[in-house]
């Protein structure tokens, strides 16, 4: 059984660490029941928090009261502020950091990765300036030959923390890496699939955050289910065009990292990006909304990065462009909707059919 470390104590990082630790407890109990000798010892999972005081508090209180309150940390989950201690000897390292902090975290942990370890990105975003996906960022900061993977899917942290059934996909082009991560993360309540389409999985996970902002606006304006369904469908076509131009398999966008994640993020009251859109629909400026939040809505920075990437590969993103005008140029949300509705009609599958 793989030794696992999680870097990042936000809601998703803590949920993943807790998920793996609880599965190790379950596996040990199953082994004990089948073995009169007492079974195997419970494997430890490490969770890295960069602030020493917060790490000590989480380790002592056995709970992440700031980002995942109400969910006790298992005894075999150890929180540490020592990055080398967290990563050393681990077979699978999940890096779950905001996209704009991903590079510095990858660079910091690189010296401590064990030979043969898999670095898994659990972050969904694009880096501003480079418009790189997180696995591409990691490849530039980690030793040559390091196995890198991306984890994505409809994964709302509080639901998974409650033990509700969920599924995800892990993608890697390194031989056997996706299967190793699947074995490390798969549980009776968290089903993990594999893929070789890393760019498709990452772009699906990143770009749907932009669309969730737009869905929040639509819901906030009470435009109804027809409008929301049409918006999500056309947005998925837009995501697919960009992903295809970037080298992805368009079928990936019909899977868990595309359609699945889009449905969850656009439909759930737990979605940070959707709730951001709800606030924008009231006419509040972006800076004011963001100032009241402790958590990151990745769709904001991803909007800029997606337009950079689209310009590079020659793809038009009309929905993303209108959301950018609302976010950064003060465009009224109703004007953005009108602009989209008055565009020249086109073939439904243009650019992807």
DRENSENU-759089 format. One record per residue (C-alpha): residue number from 1; x, y, z. Coordinates in steps of 0.5 Angstrom, whole numbers. Each point is the difference from the previous one (the first is absolute). Layout:
// residues N
[site NUM [X Y Z]];
...
// end
This chain:
// residues 353
[site 1 [0 0 0]];
[site 2 [3 7 -2]];
[site 3 [2 5 5]];
[site 4 [-3 6 -1]];
[site 5 [1 8 1]];
[site 6 [-5 5 -1]];
[site 7 [3 7 -1]];
[site 8 [-5 6 2]];
[site 9 [-5 0 5]];
[site 10 [-6 4 -3]];
[site 11 [-7 -4 0]];
[site 12 [2 -5 -6]];
[site 13 [7 -1 2]];
[site 14 [-2 -2 7]];
[site 15 [-6 -4 -3]];
[site 16 [5 -4 -4]];
[site 17 [5 -1 6]];
[site 18 [-6 -2 4]];
[site 19 [-3 -5 -5]];
[site 20 [7 -4 -1]];
[site 21 [1 0 7]];
[site 22 [-7 -3 2]];
[site 23 [1 -5 -6]];
[site 24 [6 -2 3]];
[site 25 [-4 -1 7]];
[site 26 [-5 -4 -4]];
[site 27 [5 -5 -3]];
[site 28 [4 -1 6]];
[site 29 [-7 -2 4]];
[site 30 [-2 -5 -6]];
[site 31 [7 -3 0]];
[site 32 [0 -1 8]];
[site 33 [-7 -3 -1]];
[site 34 [3 -5 -5]];
[site 35 [6 -1 3]];
[site 36 [0 -3 7]];
[site 37 [7 3 1]];
[site 38 [-3 7 1]];
[site 39 [1 2 -7]];
[site 40 [5 6 -3]];
[site 41 [1 6 3]];
[site 42 [-4 6 -2]];
[site 43 [4 4 -5]];
[site 44 [2 8 2]];
[site 45 [-2 5 -5]];
[site 46 [3 7 1]];
[site 47 [-3 7 -2]];
[site 48 [4 6 0]];
[site 49 [-2 7 2]];
[site 50 [5 5 -1]];
[site 51 [-2 5 6]];
[site 52 [3 -4 6]];
[site 53 [-5 3 5]];
[site 54 [-6 -3 -4]];
[site 55 [4 -6 -1]];
[site 56 [1 -1 7]];
[site 57 [-7 2 2]];
[site 58 [-3 -5 -5]];
[site 59 [4 -6 2]];
[site 60 [-2 2 7]];
[site 61 [-7 1 -1]];
[site 62 [-1 -5 -5]];
[site 63 [-4 4 -5]];
[site 64 [1 5 -5]];
[site 65 [-5 5 3]];
[site 66 [1 6 -5]];
[site 67 [-1 -4 -7]];
[site 68 [-3 -7 2]];
[site 69 [-4 1 7]];
[site 70 [-4 -6 3]];
[site 71 [5 -5 -3]];
[site 72 [5 -3 5]];
[site 73 [6 -2 -3]];
[site 74 [2 -8 1]];
[site 75 [6 -2 5]];
[site 76 [4 -2 -6]];
[site 77 [0 7 -3]];
[site 78 [6 4 2]];
[site 79 [0 7 -1]];
[site 80 [7 4 -1]];
[site 81 [3 6 -2]];
[site 82 [6 -3 -2]];
[site 83 [0 -1 -7]];
[site 84 [6 -5 -1]];
[site 85 [-3 -4 6]];
[site 86 [-7 0 -4]];
[site 87 [3 -2 -7]];
[site 88 [6 -5 2]];
[site 89 [-1 -7 -2]];
[site 90 [-7 1 -3]];
[site 91 [-2 -4 -6]];
[site 92 [-6 5 -2]];
[site 93 [0 7 2]];
[site 94 [-6 4 -1]];
[site 95 [1 8 -1]];
[site 96 [-7 4 1]];
[site 97 [2 7 0]];
[site 98 [-3 6 -4]];
[site 99 [2 0 -7]];
[site 100 [4 7 1]];
[site 101 [4 -3 6]];
[site 102 [1 -7 -4]];
[site 103 [7 1 -3]];
[site 104 [3 3 7]];
[site 105 [-3 -6 4]];
[site 106 [3 -5 -6]];
[site 107 [7 3 0]];
[site 108 [0 0 8]];
[site 109 [-2 -8 0]];
[site 110 [5 -2 -6]];
[site 111 [6 -2 4]];
[site 112 [-4 -4 5]];
[site 113 [-4 -5 -5]];
[site 114 [2 -7 1]];
[site 115 [3 -3 -7]];
[site 116 [-6 -3 -3]];
[site 117 [-5 4 3]];
[site 118 [-6 3 -3]];
[site 119 [-2 7 0]];
[site 120 [-7 1 0]];
[site 121 [-4 7 -2]];
[site 122 [-6 0 4]];
[site 123 [-1 8 -2]];
[site 124 [-4 2 -6]];
[site 125 [2 7 -3]];
[site 126 [5 3 -5]];
[site 127 [6 4 1]];
[site 128 [0 7 -1]];
[site 129 [5 2 -5]];
[site 130 [2 -7 -3]];
[site 131 [-7 -2 0]];
[site 132 [3 -7 2]];
[site 133 [-4 -6 3]];
[site 134 [2 -2 7]];
[site 135 [3 -6 -3]];
[site 136 [4 4 -5]];
[site 137 [2 5 6]];
[site 138 [3 -6 4]];
[site 139 [4 -3 -6]];
[site 140 [4 6 0]];
[site 141 [1 0 7]];
[site 142 [1 -7 2]];
[site 143 [6 -5 -2]];
[site 144 [0 -2 -7]];
[site 145 [-3 -7 0]];
[site 146 [-5 1 6]];
[site 147 [-7 -3 -1]];
[site 148 [-5 5 0]];
[site 149 [-8 -1 0]];
[site 150 [-6 4 0]];
[site 151 [-6 -1 4]];
[site 152 [-7 3 -2]];
[site 153 [-7 -1 0]];
[site 154 [-7 2 4]];
[site 155 [3 0 7]];
[site 156 [-3 5 5]];
[site 157 [4 -1 6]];
[site 158 [-5 0 5]];
[site 159 [-4 -5 -3]];
[site 160 [6 -5 -1]];
[site 161 [1 2 7]];
[site 162 [-7 -3 3]];
[site 163 [2 -6 -4]];
[site 164 [-5 1 -6]];
[site 165 [1 -4 -6]];
[site 166 [5 4 -5]];
[site 167 [4 -2 -6]];
[site 168 [7 3 -3]];
[site 169 [5 -1 -6]];
[site 170 [7 0 1]];
[site 171 [4 1 -6]];
[site 172 [7 -1 -2]];
[site 173 [5 -1 -6]];
[site 174 [5 -4 5]];
[site 175 [0 -7 -1]];
[site 176 [-4 -3 6]];
[site 177 [-1 7 4]];
[site 178 [-7 0 -1]];
[site 179 [-1 -7 2]];
[site 180 [4 1 6]];
[site 181 [-4 7 2]];
[site 182 [-6 -4 -1]];
[site 183 [2 -6 5]];
[site 184 [2 6 5]];
[site 185 [-7 4 0]];
[site 186 [-5 -5 -2]];
[site 187 [-5 -2 6]];
[site 188 [-7 -3 0]];
[site 189 [-3 7 0]];
[site 190 [5 4 -5]];
[site 191 [1 -4 -6]];
[site 192 [6 2 -5]];
[site 193 [0 -1 -7]];
[site 194 [7 1 -4]];
[site 195 [1 4 -7]];
[site 196 [6 2 -4]];
[site 197 [-3 6 -2]];
[site 198 [4 5 5]];
[site 199 [-2 6 -4]];
[site 200 [-7 -1 -1]];
[site 201 [-1 -2 8]];
[site 202 [4 6 2]];
[site 203 [-4 5 -5]];
[site 204 [-7 -3 2]];
[site 205 [2 1 7]];
[site 206 [2 7 -1]];
[site 207 [-4 3 -5]];
[site 208 [-7 -2 4]];
[site 209 [2 5 5]];
[site 210 [-1 5 -5]];
[site 211 [-7 -3 -2]];
[site 212 [-2 0 7]];
[site 213 [0 7 1]];
[site 214 [-4 1 -6]];
[site 215 [-5 -5 3]];
[site 216 [0 4 6]];
[site 217 [-2 6 -3]];
[site 218 [-5 -3 -4]];
[site 219 [-3 -3 6]];
[site 220 [0 7 4]];
[site 221 [-4 3 -6]];
[site 222 [-5 -5 1]];
[site 223 [1 -2 -8]];
[site 224 [-3 -7 1]];
[site 225 [2 -7 -1]];
[site 226 [0 1 -8]];
[site 227 [5 5 0]];
[site 228 [4 -4 5]];
[site 229 [0 -6 -4]];
[site 230 [1 4 -7]];
[site 231 [6 4 4]];
[site 232 [3 -7 3]];
[site 233 [0 -3 -7]];
[site 234 [3 5 -4]];
[site 235 [5 1 5]];
[site 236 [2 -7 0]];
[site 237 [1 1 -8]];
[site 238 [4 6 1]];
[site 239 [5 -4 5]];
[site 240 [0 -6 -5]];
[site 241 [2 5 -5]];
[site 242 [6 2 4]];
[site 243 [2 -7 3]];
[site 244 [0 -3 -7]];
[site 245 [4 6 -3]];
[site 246 [5 -1 6]];
[site 247 [1 -7 -2]];
[site 248 [-5 -4 4]];
[site 249 [-5 -5 -1]];
[site 250 [-7 3 -1]];
[site 251 [-3 -6 3]];
[site 252 [3 1 7]];
[site 253 [-4 6 0]];
[site 254 [-6 -4 0]];
[site 255 [2 -4 6]];
[site 256 [1 1 8]];
[site 257 [5 6 -1]];
[site 258 [-4 4 -5]];
[site 259 [-7 -1 0]];
[site 260 [0 -4 7]];
[site 261 [4 6 3]];
[site 262 [-4 5 -4]];
[site 263 [-7 -2 3]];
[site 264 [2 -1 7]];
[site 265 [4 7 0]];
[site 266 [-6 4 -3]];
[site 267 [-6 -4 4]];
[site 268 [3 0 7]];
[site 269 [-1 6 5]];
[site 270 [7 -3 3]];
[site 271 [3 3 -7]];
[site 272 [5 6 2]];
[site 273 [-1 2 -8]];
[site 274 [-7 0 0]];
[site 275 [-1 4 6]];
[site 276 [5 5 -2]];
[site 277 [-5 0 -7]];
[site 278 [-6 1 5]];
[site 279 [3 6 3]];
[site 280 [2 3 -6]];
[site 281 [-7 0 -3]];
[site 282 [-2 5 6]];
[site 283 [5 5 -3]];
[site 284 [5 -1 5]];
[site 285 [7 2 -3]];
[site 286 [5 -6 0]];
[site 287 [5 3 5]];
[site 288 [-5 1 5]];
[site 289 [-3 -7 0]];
[site 290 [7 -3 0]];
[site 291 [2 4 6]];
[site 292 [-5 -4 4]];
[site 293 [2 -7 -2]];
[site 294 [6 -4 4]];
[site 295 [0 -5 -6]];
[site 296 [2 0 -7]];
[site 297 [-5 0 -6]];
[site 298 [5 -2 -5]];
[site 299 [-5 2 -6]];
[site 300 [3 7 1]];
[site 301 [7 -1 -2]];
[site 302 [-2 -6 -5]];
[site 303 [-4 5 -4]];
[site 304 [6 4 -1]];
[site 305 [5 -6 -2]];
[site 306 [-6 -3 -4]];
[site 307 [0 6 -5]];
[site 308 [8 0 0]];
[site 309 [0 -7 -2]];
[site 310 [-6 1 -5]];
[site 311 [4 5 -3]];
[site 312 [6 -4 -1]];
[site 313 [-4 -6 -3]];
[site 314 [-5 4 -4]];
[site 315 [-6 -1 3]];
[site 316 [-6 4 1]];
[site 317 [-3 0 7]];
[site 318 [-6 5 0]];
[site 319 [-3 -2 7]];
[site 320 [7 0 3]];
[site 321 [1 7 -3]];
[site 322 [-7 3 3]];
[site 323 [2 -3 7]];
[site 324 [6 3 -1]];
[site 325 [-3 7 -1]];
[site 326 [-5 -1 6]];
[site 327 [6 -2 4]];
[site 328 [5 5 -2]];
[site 329 [-3 6 -4]];
[site 330 [-6 1 4]];
[site 331 [-5 -2 -5]];
[site 332 [-7 -1 2]];
[site 333 [-2 -7 0]];
[site 334 [-7 1 -4]];
[site 335 [4 3 -5]];
[site 336 [5 -6 0]];
[site 337 [-6 -4 -1]];
[site 338 [-3 4 -6]];
[site 339 [7 0 -3]];
[site 340 [0 -8 0]];
[site 341 [-7 0 -3]];
[site 342 [1 4 -5]];
[site 343 [6 -3 -3]];
[site 344 [-1 -3 -7]];
[site 345 [-3 -7 0]];
[site 346 [5 -6 -2]];
[site 347 [0 -7 -1]];
[site 348 [-1 -3 7]];
[site 349 [7 -5 -1]];
[site 350 [4 6 -3]];
[site 351 [7 -1 2]];
[site 352 [-1 -7 3]];
[site 353 [-4 -4 -5]];
// end
